[in-house]
Amino acid sequence: MGKKLMSLVLGAMLTVSLLAGCGTKEETPAAGQPVQTDGQQESAKPAGDAGTDQDAQASEENNGDYYVSVIMKSFTGDFWKTVQLGAEQAGKDLGVKVVVEGCDTETEYEQQIQLVESAIMKGADAIALSTLDSEALVPICEEANSKGIKIITFNSTINSDVPICHVATDNYAAGELAGKTLGETLGGTGKYAVLGSAEGVKNNRDRSDGAVAYIEKNYPDMELIQTQYMDNDMNKAISIINDWITSNPDIKGIYTNNETGTIAAATVLSERGKVGEILHIGFDATEQTCAQIVDGITSSIVTQIPFKMGYDAVAKAVDALNGKEVETLIDTGVALVTKDNLDSEEIQKIINPLN
């Protein structure tokens, strides 16, 4: 990865080609509204490594009339829309009913509890859940488990042994990759800050902690200004980043560990004329965050593979319902996206898994 950001002028010339590569996302319903997939419908298979090996045997599997409830944190952002695509594709491939739901925001854990309660009442055979609070969702998940409902978690889990399987990124390792990239690009010196989303959710803390720990160990001359959390609130994220820049005019790097923060950082750096002066490492490659790389605002992005996460969550739920042995942890992988590899087949499969 080069150590200079491309100019905004050159980046703008490339934006059109990127957006053509990224494609457009399907419209999704308002938060909290279910999306049902008819397991018998025909659809395209997942593209390459973005999917799983489950669909190869789907036509031979007799999955009965299973109903899998998929409860995401929200429908906000391209990341969750892609998770939804993966879950729905698995439902079609495996011949099961999949209903996808999400909360209004990523802080509404009480609403998420209600969604789990609703899934229980509607007779879900399995619930795949990305929890908004590692403690608050424990009692309702234990209740579901006591009724024989299989519990799978993805992206973030609960502090309980109830989940049969957790499907997720190794978030600490992803944070380490971000820290390594930030440290290398800055030459091991300078002040930096870390912006997380939800301090109460372990997977998000791990992304922050992994980055800071890697830098402290390998780049001791770098100075951490602050690790802050913004509750997935765009306005709050923008305010925090503005405060960092105002209070620390010599800041050299910012790492944001989710999609919302990554977009917020690009907004602030552009508005304050700091592009090329402050290095930005982001998280989660989506159409908008990829455009930031092309425009030279964001240097690189550590990305999860959300389609695979959604697909595997449903596939493992079906395996459990069929009495198969299921691994307790499925690592869905991570990749580093830069201007140099953005158009590669590997990265495009992550961004546009069904193309």
N, C-alpha and C positions, 0 to 999 in steps of 0.2 A: 504494500500500500504506500503511495507517495506521501510525502510529508508536507506538501503544499495543497491547499484547496484550489480547485479550478475557479476561474473568475466567474462572476454572475453572468457576464455577457456570453461567454462560451457555453456556460451551463444552460442558459435559456434556449440556445440554438438546439440543444439536445432534448429538451423537455418533451417535444412533440413525439419523438421516436420512443421515449420511455413510456409515455402514457398509452401509446398504441400497444406496446409490449405488455403493460400491466393489465390492460383491458378494463372493463367495467364490471361492477358487482351487481348482483340481483338486489332488488328492493326487498327490505325486510319490514315486518310489521312493527307497530309501536311496542315499546318495552312492556313486558308482562302479557302480551298476547301470544297464544300458542301458534306454532307452525306445525302442521301435521304432514307427514310424508306417507304416502301409500306405498307399502313395501312391494306391491306387485307392479308398479310402474317401471317402464324401461327408461334407462338413462345411460349417459356416458360413464365409462370406468374412470377411476382416478388416474391422473397422469403420472406415470413413472413412479419414482420413489416417494412422491408426495402422498401416495395411498399406502395400502398394506397388502400383505399376501392373502388376506381373508377372502377377497372377492374371487380369487381363482377357484375356490371351492364352494362359492355361494350357491350356484345352481344345483349342487348335489346335496345341499343341507336342507333338512326338514325342520324348520324353526317354528312350526305351529302358528299360533295367533299371538305371539309375544307383543307386549306393549312396553316400549322403553321410553321413559320420560327423561329428557335431557334438559337440565336446568343450568344455564350459563349465568355469569355474573350480570351481564346486560347484553343488549343488542348494539350498544354504542361502539362505533369504530370498526374498521375493516377486519381487525383481528378476530372479533367475535363473529362477524359475518362469515368469515372463512371457516371458523370452527363449526358453525351451523351447516355450511355446505358439506363438510366432511361427515358430520353426524347424519345428515339427510341421505347422503350418498350410501353410507353403510346400511341404512334402513332399506333402501332400494335394492342394494346388492344382496343383502341377507334375507330379504323377504319378511321384515318385521315392521310393525307400526312404530314410528318415531315421532314424538311431539317435542318440539324445541321451545323453551321459554326462557325469559331473562328478566332481570329487574330494571327499574327505571334508571337507577344509577348504581355505581359499584360500592355504595355505602349502605344500601337498603337491605341489611341482612334480615330484618324482620319480615320484609316482603318475600325474601327468599325462603324463609321458614314457611310462610303461607303457601308458596308454590310447591314445596315438598309435601305439605299437608294435603294440598289439592291432588297431587299425584297419587298419594296413598288412597284418598277417597275415590279416585277415578279408576282404581284397580291396576295401577302400573305393576308390571312384573319385575322391572328393574328401574333404578334411578341412577342416572349419570349426572354428577353434580360437581360444579366448580364453585367451591364455597367462598362466601364473602367474609366469613369469620370462622376461624379454626375452632373456637369454643362454642359459640352461640348455636351452631348447627348440629352439635353433638346429640342433644336429647331427641330431636325430631328424626335424625338418622337412626338412632337406636330404636325408636318406635317403629320406623319402617322396617328395620331388620327383624324386629320381634314378630312382625306380620309376614315374614318370609320373603320380603322384597330384597332383591340383590342390590347392594350399594357399590357403585363404582365412582371414584372421584377423578377429576382431571383438572389440570392446570394448578389447582390448589386443593388441599385436602383438609380433613378435620383431625383433631387430636383424639383419635379413637381407633380401636382395632376393628371397627365395624366394616369399613370399606374392604371389599375383596381384593381390589386392585386400584392402584393410582397410576394414571396416565399423564405424564408431564415431562417438561423440560427439566434437566438438571440445572436448576436456577443458580445455584452457587457457582457451578462451573461456567455458566453463561456470564455471570458477573465477573468471574476471573478473566474471561476472554475480553470483556469490555475494559477491565483494568489494564490488562496487558496491551491492548490496542491504544488506549489513552497514553500510557506511560511511554511506549515505544515512539509514538508519533510526536510527543512533546520532548523527546530526548531525555526523559527521566528527570526533568526539572519543571518548576513552576507550580502555581496555586491552581487547585481544581475544586469543584463542588459536585455533589451527587444528589439528584432529585429522584425520589421514589414515589410510588403511588399510595399504597396502603400499608402503613406500619403494622397494622394488626393481622396482616396475612403473611404467613411465613415465606411463601415463594417470592413475594416482593422484597421482603427484608433480605433474603438470600442473594438476590441480584445486586443489592447495594453492598452487603457485607462482603461478598466475594470480590467485588471490584476493589474496595478499600483495602482488604487484607492482602490482595495480590500486589497492589501498589506499595503498601507499607513494607512488604517483604523484599520486593525487587527494585523499587525506586524510592529509597529512603530520603532523597533530596526533594521529593515532591511534598507539597503541603496541602492537607485537606482543610478547606474553609468550613464546610458544613455538609452533613447529610440531612436532607429535609424531605418530608412527605406531604403530598398535596391532595390526597383523597380522590384522585382521578378527576380533579376539578381544573378545567382549563384556565379559568381566570385566576385561581389561586396559584397555579403553576407559573403563569406569566408574572404575577406579582413577586413570587419568590425569586425567580431568575433576574428580574429587574433589580431587586434589592441586592442580590449578590454583586451584580455588575457595578451598581452605584457605590456600594460599600467597599468593593475590592477592585479598583480600576486596573490592577495588574493581574487579574484572574486570567489564566491561560487555557483552562479546559473545563467543560461541563459534560457530565454523563447523566443521561435521563433513562430510566429503566422501564418505561412503558410507552405505548403509542401516543397517549395524550401529552405526556411530558415532552416527547420528542417533537411533536408538532408545536408545542408552546415555545420550546427553545428556539426553533427556527423562526418563529414569529418575532421573538424579542431580538435575536441577533440581526435580523433583517431591518427591523424598525430602528434599532440603535446604531446601525452601521458597523457592527462588530463581526460581520462575515469575513473570514480570513484572518481575523485577529484572535478570536476565541475559538478553539477547537471544540467541536461538538460530536460526541459519540452517542448514538441513539439506540433504541430497542424496538423490535417488531417491524419487519419490512411490509409495508402496505403501499397502496398506490400513491398516497400523499407523501409518506416518508421517503419512498424511493425518489419521488420528484425532488425532494430536498437534497438528495445526493447528487442528482444531475445538475441542480442549480448551484452546487458548490457550497451550500449552507451547512449541511451535515456531512462529516467526513466519512463515516461508516456506521453501519447498523448491525447490532447483534440481533439475530432473529430466531424465533421459534418456528415450528412447522405446524401451524394451527389446523390445517386440513387433516393432517395425520392424527392430531390430537383428538379432534372430534370423531373421526372415523374409528380410531382404535377404541375410544371410550364405549361406543355402541357395540363394536365387534366383541370386546371383552365381556360386556354385559350379556350378549347372546351366548358366548362360550360358557359363561357361568350358569346361565339358564339351562343349557344343554348338558350340564353336569361335567363339563370338561375342566381339567386343571388349568387355572389361570395364574400367571405370574403376578406377584404382589406389586411389582413396580415395572412400568413400561417407560423407558426413556425415549421420547419422541425426537430428540436431536436438536442441534443448534447450528447455525451457520453465520458467517460474517459477510455482510454485503458491502461492497465498495463500488466505486465508479468503474473499476477495472473488470469486475466480474458480474455486474448487474445484468448484462444481457446474456450471460451463460445459460445453458440448458438447465443446469442444477438449480440456479437461483430462480429462473423463470417458472420452474415447476413448483417452487414454494409459493411464489406470488400468485400464479395463475394455474392452480392444480388441475382444473378441468379443461384447459385449452390444449 
